[in-house]
Amino acid sequence: MANCGSKADAGVLSHLVSSAGRQGDTGSLRDPAWRYDGNAGFQELKAEVTEVPAPSTEDSTGCGELISIGEPVSHRKADSIAGKYGVWMQDPEAVAPYGGKMVWRIDTVGSEVRQLFGYEDMDQLSKGYPSKVLLLPEPVESTGATLYRGSLYYQRRRSRTLLRYDLASESIAARRDLPHAGFHGQFPYSWGGYTDVDLGVDEQGLWAVYSTNKAKGAIVVSQLNPHNLAVKRSWETSIRKNSVANAFVICGRLYTVASYTAPNTTINFMFDTATGQGKQVALPFRNKYRYNSMVDYNPAQRKLHAWDNFHIVSYDVRLGHQ
């Protein structure tokens, strides 16, 4: 991991994280690395796609097709290079000892990324005051981690191994290889960054977005068992993973982002796992800071979380049905 601060800062972190990987309370200590800042059949999609008609209102379950995404709201900016790329998360189904307001962040620049920072709420995140620092037992690969039911789910560096790290016991609760998944630069998103495996959560549970040699680089989306990480069901789509900047799942539908640098881009493809059908769409999406390395959905908040060129941002989303 890149150096996040001075020798004094390193002393603070060594005080917070014990050799067993347990965390300590930091009280009012300020996080020095941050500052407040109020294939045939493949579809090589372009951003210039005719916009589809807007669907109507949500269904009775609150789920539906994505119809619009709001403007990005900035919450925080990183000072050091370690924060150019990262992932930030809130648990949509939080369990003790941490609540749903707790914010977790991983800076993913570096070769040995293991620190997981926790903040009591968004206010403390914006001010730069972590209340927890956990040292993960296995290093993290890129920005594809997610949180669900008290566990951090992530890809182990340089492998197709998925890990479930239980936050309460501070230990690995499950590990399993994602069958045939490309890793460490085989099938990343267009921006690179070893983004071969992207994990996410929606109203239906835990998902993995990746590709395989059999799929020849097309996106594969699989629903996972959150307890043991076994694949429950998989779908192969018709869009190349390296032709899109990012992807997320909402209500069992996969959506892809056209560009990570264009300030005004689109959500350009949707694949519905309920029907096994995909289609082009054109929903406006803004990359305010022009290097968006992470986009994930939080079903409890009905928001997208993103990490855009050092900036932690969120977007409101609106769902409907046809």
C-alpha positions as CSV (number, residue, x, y, z in Angstrom):
1,M,0.0,0.0,0.0
2,A,1.3,3.5,-0.7
3,N,2.6,5.5,2.2
4,C,-0.4,7.3,3.7
5,G,1.5,9.7,6.0
6,S,4.5,10.6,8.1
7,K,6.4,8.5,10.6
8,A,4.1,10.0,13.3
9,D,1.1,8.9,11.3
10,A,2.6,5.4,11.1
11,G,2.9,5.5,14.8
12,V,-0.7,6.3,15.2
13,L,-1.7,3.4,13.0
14,S,0.6,1.0,14.8
15,H,-1.1,2.0,18.0
16,L,-4.6,1.4,16.5
17,V,-3.8,-2.0,14.9
18,S,-2.4,-4.8,17.1
19,S,-0.3,-7.7,15.9
20,A,-3.4,-9.9,16.0
21,G,-5.2,-7.7,13.6
22,R,-7.5,-6.3,16.3
23,Q,-8.7,-2.8,16.1
24,G,-8.7,0.0,18.7
25,D,-10.8,3.1,19.2
26,T,-9.2,6.2,17.9
27,G,-11.3,8.7,19.7
28,S,-10.8,12.1,18.2
29,L,-7.7,11.2,16.1
30,R,-7.8,12.7,12.7
31,D,-7.1,10.5,9.7
32,P,-4.1,12.4,8.1
33,A,-4.6,10.9,4.6
34,W,-7.9,12.7,4.1
35,R,-9.3,16.2,4.2
36,Y,-12.8,17.5,4.3
37,D,-14.2,18.5,0.9
38,G,-17.6,19.8,1.9
39,N,-17.3,-11.0,-28.4
40,A,-19.9,-12.6,-32.1
41,G,-23.0,-11.3,-30.6
42,F,-20.9,-9.0,-28.4
43,Q,-22.3,-5.5,-28.2
44,E,-19.5,-2.9,-28.4
45,L,-21.7,-0.1,-27.1
46,K,-21.2,3.6,-27.6
47,A,-22.5,6.3,-25.4
48,E,-24.6,7.8,-28.2
49,V,-27.5,5.5,-27.9
50,T,-31.1,6.5,-28.4
51,E,-32.7,7.0,-25.0
52,V,-35.4,4.5,-24.0
53,P,-38.8,5.7,-22.8
54,A,-39.0,6.2,-19.1
55,P,-40.8,3.4,-17.2
56,S,-43.5,4.3,-14.8
57,T,-43.6,3.9,-11.0
58,E,-42.1,1.3,-8.7
59,D,-43.8,-2.0,-8.1
60,S,-45.2,-2.9,-4.7
61,T,-41.9,-4.4,-3.5
62,G,-40.1,-1.2,-4.1
63,C,-38.0,-2.8,-6.9
64,G,-38.0,-1.9,-10.5
65,E,-36.0,-0.9,-13.5
66,L,-33.5,1.9,-13.2
67,I,-34.9,5.0,-14.8
68,S,-32.6,7.8,-13.6
69,I,-29.5,8.7,-11.6
70,G,-29.1,11.9,-9.7
71,E,-26.2,14.3,-9.6
72,P,-23.1,13.1,-7.7
73,V,-22.8,14.3,-4.1
74,S,-19.2,14.7,-2.8
75,H,-18.5,13.6,0.8
76,R,-14.7,13.5,1.1
77,K,-11.4,13.8,-0.8
78,A,-8.2,12.0,-0.3
79,D,-4.9,13.8,0.1
80,S,-2.4,11.0,-0.6
81,I,-1.9,8.9,-3.8
82,A,-3.1,5.9,-1.8
83,G,-6.6,7.3,-2.1
84,K,-6.7,7.8,-5.9
85,Y,-8.6,4.5,-6.2
86,G,-10.6,2.9,-3.5
87,V,-13.9,1.4,-2.2
88,W,-16.3,2.7,0.4
89,M,-19.3,0.8,1.8
90,Q,-22.2,0.8,4.2
91,D,-23.8,-2.5,5.2
92,P,-27.4,-2.6,3.8
93,E,-28.3,-5.3,6.4
94,A,-26.0,-4.4,9.3
95,V,-25.6,-6.7,12.3
96,A,-24.0,-6.1,15.7
97,P,-21.6,-4.8,16.7
98,Y,-21.8,-2.3,13.9
99,G,-24.9,-0.4,12.7
100,G,-26.1,0.6,9.3
101,K,-24.6,4.1,9.7
102,M,-21.1,2.8,10.0
103,V,-19.0,3.7,6.9
104,W,-16.1,1.5,5.8
105,R,-13.3,2.5,3.4
106,I,-10.3,0.8,1.7
107,D,-7.6,2.7,-0.2
108,T,-6.6,0.3,-2.9
109,V,-3.4,1.8,-4.3
110,G,-0.5,-0.4,-3.4
111,S,0.7,-4.0,-3.5
112,E,-0.3,-5.0,0.0
113,V,-3.7,-3.5,0.7
114,R,-5.0,-4.7,4.0
115,Q,-6.3,-1.7,6.0
116,L,-10.0,-1.3,6.5
117,F,-11.0,2.0,8.1
118,G,-14.3,2.4,9.8
119,Y,-16.2,5.6,10.6
120,E,-19.2,6.0,12.9
121,D,-21.2,7.8,10.3
122,M,-21.0,10.0,7.2
123,D,-20.2,13.1,9.2
124,Q,-17.2,11.4,10.8
125,L,-16.1,10.2,7.4
126,S,-16.3,13.7,6.0
127,K,-14.2,15.1,8.9
128,G,-11.6,12.3,8.7
129,Y,-12.1,10.7,12.1
130,P,-11.9,6.9,11.9
131,S,-13.2,5.0,14.9
132,K,-11.9,1.6,13.9
133,V,-9.0,0.3,11.9
134,L,-8.9,-3.4,11.0
135,L,-5.9,-5.2,9.5
136,L,-7.2,-7.8,7.1
137,P,-5.4,-11.1,7.2
138,E,-5.2,-11.4,3.4
139,P,-4.5,-8.6,0.9
140,V,-7.2,-7.0,-1.2
141,E,-7.3,-7.0,-5.0
142,S,-8.6,-3.7,-6.5
143,T,-12.0,-2.0,-5.9
144,G,-14.5,-4.9,-6.0
145,A,-15.2,-5.4,-2.3
146,T,-18.6,-5.1,-0.7
147,L,-20.3,-5.3,2.7
148,Y,-23.3,-7.5,3.6
149,R,-24.8,-8.8,6.8
150,G,-21.8,-8.0,9.0
151,S,-19.1,-9.4,6.6
152,L,-16.7,-7.8,4.2
153,Y,-16.6,-9.7,0.9
154,Y,-13.5,-9.3,-1.2
155,Q,-11.1,-10.9,-3.8
156,R,-7.7,-12.0,-2.5
157,R,-4.8,-10.3,-4.4
158,R,-3.5,-12.1,-7.5
159,S,-6.1,-14.9,-7.2
160,R,-9.7,-15.9,-8.0
161,T,-10.2,-16.6,-4.4
162,L,-13.2,-14.8,-2.7
163,L,-13.0,-14.2,1.0
164,R,-15.7,-13.5,3.6
165,Y,-14.3,-11.5,6.5
166,D,-16.5,-11.4,9.6
167,L,-16.3,-8.0,11.1
168,A,-17.4,-9.1,14.6
169,S,-14.8,-11.8,15.0
170,E,-12.2,-10.1,12.9
171,S,-11.4,-13.3,11.0
172,I,-11.9,-15.1,7.7
173,A,-15.3,-16.9,7.9
174,A,-15.3,-18.4,4.4
175,R,-13.1,-18.7,1.3
176,R,-13.8,-20.2,-2.1
177,D,-12.4,-19.9,-5.6
178,L,-14.8,-18.2,-8.1
179,P,-14.9,-21.0,-10.7
180,H,-12.9,-20.2,-13.9
181,A,-12.9,-16.4,-13.2
182,G,-10.2,-14.3,-14.8
183,F,-8.0,-12.4,-12.4
184,H,-5.2,-10.0,-12.1
185,G,-5.7,-8.3,-15.4
186,Q,-7.3,-11.0,-17.6
187,F,-10.7,-9.5,-17.8
188,P,-10.8,-6.1,-16.1
189,Y,-13.1,-3.1,-16.7
190,S,-11.9,-0.6,-19.3
191,W,-9.9,1.4,-16.8
192,G,-7.8,-1.6,-15.8
193,G,-6.7,-1.7,-12.1
194,Y,-7.1,-5.5,-11.9
195,T,-10.8,-5.1,-11.7
196,D,-11.5,-8.6,-12.9
197,V,-13.9,-9.5,-10.1
198,D,-16.5,-7.0,-8.9
199,L,-18.7,-8.0,-5.9
200,G,-21.9,-6.2,-5.0
201,V,-25.2,-6.4,-3.2
202,D,-28.8,-5.7,-4.1
203,E,-32.3,-6.5,-2.9
204,Q,-31.8,-10.2,-3.9
205,G,-28.4,-10.7,-2.2
206,L,-24.8,-11.1,-3.1
207,W,-23.4,-10.9,-6.7
208,A,-20.2,-11.3,-8.6
209,V,-19.4,-9.6,-12.0
210,Y,-16.5,-11.1,-13.9
211,S,-15.6,-13.1,-17.0
212,T,-14.0,-16.4,-18.0
213,N,-12.1,-17.9,-20.9
214,K,-15.2,-19.8,-21.9
215,A,-17.2,-16.6,-22.0
216,K,-14.3,-15.1,-24.1
217,G,-14.3,-11.8,-22.1
218,A,-18.1,-11.3,-22.0
219,I,-19.5,-10.3,-18.6
220,V,-20.7,-13.2,-16.4
221,V,-22.9,-12.3,-13.5
222,S,-23.4,-14.9,-10.7
223,Q,-25.5,-14.9,-7.6
224,L,-23.5,-16.1,-4.6
225,N,-24.4,-17.8,-1.3
226,P,-23.4,-15.2,1.2
227,H,-22.5,-17.8,3.9
228,N,-20.1,-20.0,1.9
229,L,-19.5,-18.1,-1.3
230,A,-20.8,-20.9,-3.5
231,V,-22.2,-19.9,-6.9
232,K,-26.0,-20.3,-6.9
233,R,-26.7,-19.4,-10.5
234,S,-24.8,-17.7,-13.4
235,W,-25.7,-15.8,-16.5
236,E,-23.5,-15.0,-19.5
237,T,-24.2,-11.6,-21.1
238,S,-23.4,-10.3,-24.6
239,I,-21.2,-7.3,-23.6
240,R,-17.4,-7.4,-23.2
241,K,-16.2,-6.6,-19.8
242,N,-13.3,-4.6,-21.0
243,S,-15.7,-2.4,-23.1
244,V,-17.3,-0.9,-20.0
245,A,-16.0,1.1,-17.2
246,N,-17.9,-0.4,-14.3
247,A,-21.1,-2.4,-13.4
248,F,-23.6,-2.8,-10.6
249,V,-26.7,-4.8,-9.9
250,I,-30.1,-3.4,-8.8
251,C,-33.2,-5.6,-8.3
252,G,-31.5,-8.5,-10.2
253,R,-30.6,-6.4,-13.2
254,L,-27.0,-5.7,-14.2
255,Y,-26.2,-2.2,-15.4
256,T,-22.9,-1.1,-17.0
257,V,-21.3,2.3,-17.1
258,A,-20.0,3.4,-20.6
259,S,-17.0,5.6,-19.5
260,Y,-14.9,6.2,-16.4
261,T,-13.5,9.5,-17.6
262,A,-16.1,11.3,-19.7
263,P,-17.8,13.9,-17.4
264,N,-21.2,13.2,-19.1
265,T,-21.5,9.5,-19.9
266,T,-24.3,6.9,-19.8
267,I,-25.5,3.7,-18.2
268,N,-25.4,1.9,-21.6
269,F,-26.5,-1.7,-21.1
270,M,-28.9,-3.6,-18.9
271,F,-29.2,-7.4,-18.4
272,D,-32.2,-8.8,-16.5
273,T,-31.4,-12.1,-14.7
274,A,-35.1,-12.8,-14.4
275,T,-35.6,-13.0,-18.2
276,G,-32.0,-13.7,-19.3
277,Q,-32.3,-10.8,-21.7
278,G,-30.1,-7.8,-22.2
279,K,-30.7,-4.5,-24.0
280,Q,-29.1,-1.2,-24.7
281,V,-30.1,1.8,-22.6
282,A,-28.9,5.4,-22.3
283,L,-29.3,6.8,-18.8
284,P,-27.2,9.9,-18.1
285,F,-24.4,9.4,-15.6
286,R,-21.8,12.0,-14.5
287,N,-18.2,11.4,-13.7
288,K,-17.7,14.7,-11.9
289,Y,-14.0,14.2,-11.2
290,R,-13.3,12.2,-14.4
291,Y,-11.7,8.9,-13.1
292,N,-14.4,6.7,-11.6
293,S,-12.9,3.5,-10.3
294,M,-15.7,2.1,-8.3
295,V,-19.5,2.1,-8.6
296,D,-21.7,0.0,-6.2
297,Y,-25.3,0.0,-5.2
298,N,-26.7,0.2,-1.7
299,P,-30.2,-1.2,-1.6
300,A,-31.0,0.1,1.9
301,Q,-30.3,3.6,0.9
302,R,-31.2,3.3,-2.8
303,K,-28.0,5.1,-3.7
304,L,-25.0,4.4,-5.8
305,H,-21.6,4.7,-4.0
306,A,-18.6,5.7,-6.1
307,W,-15.0,6.6,-5.9
308,D,-14.1,9.2,-8.5
309,N,-10.5,10.3,-8.7
310,F,-9.8,10.6,-5.0
311,H,-13.4,11.7,-4.2
312,I,-15.9,9.6,-2.3
313,V,-19.3,10.4,-3.9
314,S,-22.9,9.1,-3.9
315,Y,-25.8,9.3,-6.4
316,D,-29.5,9.0,-5.7
317,V,-31.3,6.5,-8.0
318,R,-34.9,6.3,-9.2
319,L,-36.5,2.9,-10.0
320,G,-39.7,2.1,-11.9
321,H,-41.4,-0.8,-13.8
322,Q,-42.7,-1.4,-17.3
